[in-house]
Amino acid sequence: MTSPPPTVLRTEAAPVLDLLTVPQVMARLQLGRSAVYDLLRTGQLASITLGRARRIPAHALADFIRTRVDQEAAA
């Protein structure tokens, strides 16, 4: 008689939330500081505030880019 295969326990880690600084977003979008802060102020680009530091989740930047590409394709 053979024994059943051992059960493998999966420990799935929570997804890591990459947070970007404004200068990192500036570099990725090749925009100036004022332009990035305008996107944040108008809500086009989501962010969080930690103390006095503004951080942009990487998925929010990806969503922003995807939305803009879709808008350009529809035009």
N, C-alpha and C positions, 0 to 999 in steps of 0.2 A: 504494500500500500504506500502510495506517495503522499507526502504532506503538501498542503496547499502552499503556494508561494507566499513569502512574507509580505505583509502589508507595508507599503512604503508610506510613511507619514510625510505629507507635504506641509511645509511651513512657508506659506506665501507671504512674503514681506509686503507691507503697505508700499504703494508706489512712492518714490521719492519725489518730492515737490521741489523742482529746481526753481530758485528765485534769482532773477536777474536784476542787476543794478541799472540805473538810468544810463550810465556810460556804456554798459554792455549792450543795451537796447539801441543806443545811438549808433554803435559800431555795426550791429547786425542790420539795422535799417538804413544805415548811411545817411542819417538825419542829424540835425543839430539839436542841442539841448532844448531850446525853446519849442521846436516842433514836437519832440517827444512829450514834453510837459503839456503841450496843447492837446495831444492825443489822450493823455491821462485826464486832463481837466474836463474834456468833452465826453469822457466815458467811452471813447472808441477803443481804448486799450485799458484793460482792467489792471488794478494794482492793489497792493496792501501796504499799510503803513505800520512799521515796527519802530515805535519810539518816534524819532524824527526821520528815520530812513524809509524811503519809498522803494518797494520791491515789486517787480513784475513777474508773475508766474510764467514759466516757459510755455506752458500750454496756452496762456492768454495771448502771448505773442504769436504763437502758431495759429490760433483762432483768428486773430486780427489779420494776419497775412492771408489766410485762406478766404476770409470774408472779402478782402480787397480784391483778390484774384477773381473770385466769383463775380463781384460787381463789375470788374473790367471785362470779363468774358460776356456778361449779359448786355453790356453797352454796345 
